[in-house]
Amino acid sequence: MISLEQIFMQNKGKLKNSSIEVAFAIIEELGGITEVARLTGIKASSVADWKKYGIPGGRLIYLMMIRPNLKVWNNVKLSS
């Protein structure tokens, strides 16, 4: 089975953003914009933008690696 790390390395820069609906669900399940900003080390305003444009593919995989047990992952497809 291929790991998330391998998917990221093989598709770096080519992974699509998540859908807006998935972004909302992930941010909600992780505890909100401020908590996601803390987890990722990026500005809360950037995380808020994910609700408008989706989560960038690289960040999506990072979130999957640090929080692999979220329910929302059942609805996320990784495709380039």
RODO-2510 file (C-alpha; in nm, 4 decimals, decimal comma):
residues 80
     n   res          X          Y          Z
     1     m     0,0000     0,0000     0,0000
     2     i     0,1292     0,3447    -0,0903
     3     s     0,1760     0,5894     0,1969
     4     l     0,0565     0,9493     0,2075
     5     e     0,4188     1,0564     0,2080
     6     q     0,4827     0,8689    -0,1159
     7     i     0,1705     1,0202    -0,2762
     8     f     0,2915     1,3640    -0,1787
     9     m     0,6416     1,3125    -0,3158
    10     q     0,5152     1,1638    -0,6429
    11     n     0,2589     1,4388    -0,6976
    12     k     0,4239     1,7399    -0,5369
    13     g     0,2861     2,0531    -0,6987
    14     k     0,0311     1,8585    -0,9040
    15     l    -0,2306     1,7696    -0,6434
    16     k    -0,5576     1,9551    -0,6795
    17     n    -0,7171     2,1634    -0,4082
    18     s    -0,9896     1,9999    -0,2057
    19     s    -1,3466     2,1001    -0,2708
    20     i    -1,4840     2,3862    -0,0643
    21     e    -1,7232     2,1455     0,1086
    22     v    -1,4367     1,9181     0,2115
    23     a    -1,2359     2,2189     0,3325
    24     f    -1,5257     2,3270     0,5546
    25     a    -1,5607     1,9739     0,6954
    26     i    -1,1882     1,9363     0,7663
    27     i    -1,1569     2,2757     0,9332
    28     e    -1,4674     2,2051     1,1426
    29     e    -1,3499     1,8593     1,2516
    30     l    -1,0046     1,9926     1,3410
    31     g    -1,1533     2,2592     1,5683
    32     g    -1,1829     2,5704     1,3529
    33     i    -0,9641     2,8160     1,1675
    34     t    -0,7467     2,9138     1,4631
    35     e    -0,6693     2,5527     1,5549
    36     v    -0,5871     2,4575     1,1953
    37     a    -0,3591     2,7616     1,1693
    38     r    -0,1814     2,6491     1,4859
    39     l    -0,1475     2,2910     1,3584
    40     t    -0,0070     2,3991     1,0221
    41     g     0,1967     2,6993     1,1330
    42     i     0,0321     2,9302     0,8832
    43     k    -0,1774     3,2446     0,9250
    44     a    -0,5427     3,2106     1,0188
    45     s    -0,6303     3,4321     0,7215
    46     s    -0,4727     3,1743     0,4888
    47     v    -0,6750     2,8958     0,6494
    48     a    -0,9873     3,1112     0,6108
    49     d    -0,9099     3,1350     0,2385
    50     w    -0,9331     2,7563     0,2192
    51     k    -1,3060     2,7957     0,2802
    52     k    -1,3198     3,0006    -0,0424
    53     y    -1,0772     2,8075    -0,2627
    54     g    -1,0275     2,4644    -0,1049
    55     i    -0,7252     2,3259     0,0756
    56     p    -0,4094     2,3069    -0,1373
    57     g    -0,3138     1,9463    -0,2181
    58     g     0,0135     1,9546    -0,0258
    59     r    -0,1531     2,0931     0,2856
    60     l    -0,4287     1,8362     0,2524
    61     i    -0,1781     1,5519     0,2638
    62     y     0,0038     1,7172     0,5546
    63     l    -0,3236     1,7309     0,7484
    64     m    -0,3880     1,3657     0,6621
    65     m    -0,0464     1,2722     0,7991
    66     i    -0,0804     1,4606     1,1265
    67     r    -0,4476     1,3733     1,1875
    68     p    -0,5092     1,0395     1,0110
    69     n    -0,8169     0,9425     1,2116
    70     l    -1,0561     1,2180     1,1054
    71     k    -1,3969     1,0985     0,9858
    72     v    -1,3835     1,3382     0,6907
    73     w    -1,0992     1,1425     0,5261
    74     n    -1,3558     0,8802     0,4237
    75     n    -1,4897     1,1373     0,1735
    76     v    -1,1565     1,2648     0,0361
    77     k    -1,0020     1,1359    -0,2852
    78     l    -0,6392     1,2089    -0,3631
    79     s    -0,6003     1,2565    -0,7339
    80     s    -0,3675     1,4642    -0,9420
***
